[in-house]
Amino acid sequence: MSATLTPIKAMTREQMAARLAADIPEGWYVNLGIGAPTLVANYVDSGREVIFHSENGLLGVGPKPAEGKIEPWLINAGKQYITMMAGGSTFDSADSFGLIRGGHLDLAVLGGYEVAENGDLANWSTGANDAGPAVGGAMDLGAGAKQVWVLMDHTTKSGEPKLVTKCSYPLTALGSVTRIYTNIAVIDVTPKGFVLRDTAPGLTFEDVQARTGAVLHRS
């Protein structure tokens, strides 16, 4: 697939995270999954109130610490050093997952291997024999959060689409994804399938459709 496509300039992970951060409504409680989603906390303006949750028992996670300002006792679920905002709190894993399963999160931002046009998410295993399972809390978040946004590259390294008609990898959650932020586009998951909401600078609808493994609709 990739050999037949014209090269394009995609966004970096940092640009993707900043794009997503700008869309989070004021006052939302948001879980940031392991990997690229943790970058989102770095791009929320200091004058806004967005409360970030980490499943290891943190509420009020702030941006990454400045150089030389690391607090070794403060880490997120991905074992990265973090800061805590004023009023933030820590609690045990049981309370943290009670918050998730109780439907108290407005949004979960997760990574993904594949997203299907009906909102199914596959993000914990490719099924490879040499890859250990790493589902973590993703199934709880996919089922428990009011909305699920996925932050991921639009295609694999070999150019295969990650937005597909039907997932080929083991599923994490059924019909849970409501929006996808990739390195080339922002796409909503709707009853009629994938709807293009925005593109990376300089790209067209046709550029995104060519790299999507399902029908893409115009907004």
C-alpha positions, 0 to 999 in steps of 0.5 A, a space after each residue: 500500500 505505502 509504495 503506491 502513495 505519494 509521501 506526505 508530511 505528518 504531524 509529530 506525536 507532540 503536535 498530535 497531543 497538542 491538537 487533542 488537548 485543545 479539544 478537551 472541554 473545560 472541567 472534564 475528568 480525563 484518563 491518559 493511557 500509557 504511551 503517546 496519550 500521556 503527552 496530552 497533559 503537557 499541552 493544556 493551557 495553565 489557565 484551563 481546568 482539565 483534571 487528569 487521572 492515572 489508573 495507578 491512583 492519581 487525580 490532578 496529574 500535571 505536565 512533565 517535570 522540568 529538568 532537575 525538578 523530578 519528584 521520584 515518588 510521583 509516577 504515572 501508570 506508565 512509570 513516567 515522572 509527573 507533577 501534580 496540580 494544586 488540589 491533586 490527590 492520591 489513592 489506592 488502586 481499588 478506588 482508582 478503578 472504582 472511579 473508572 468502572 463507576 462511570 465518573 470519567 468524562 474521557 479516556 485517551 488511549 493508544 491503539 493498534 486498530 479502530 473499526 468503523 463501528 468504534 471497536 478498539 484493539 490496543 492490547 495485543 497484535 496476537 504475535 507469539 513473541 509479544 506478551 499481553 499488556 491489557 492493563 486497565 484499557 478494557 475497564 477504561 474502554 467500557 467505563 469512560 463516557 467517551 473514548 478518544 484514540 491517539 495513534 498513527 494513521 498507518 503502521 510502519 509498513 503503511 497498512 491502515 489502522 482505521 479499518 472496517 473490522 479489527 483483525 487484532 484481539 479486541 479491547 472494547 466494543 463500540 467504545 471509540 468516539 473520536 480518533 486523533 492521528 498524525 494526519 487527521 481527526 476523525 469522528 466515529 458516528 453511526 454511519 462510520 468514519 467522518 473526517 473532522 480535520 486534517 493535518 496542515 496541507 492534506 486533503 480528504 483524498 490523502 486521508 482516504 487513501 490511507 484509511 481501510 474503510 470508507 471515510 465520510 465528509 463532515 
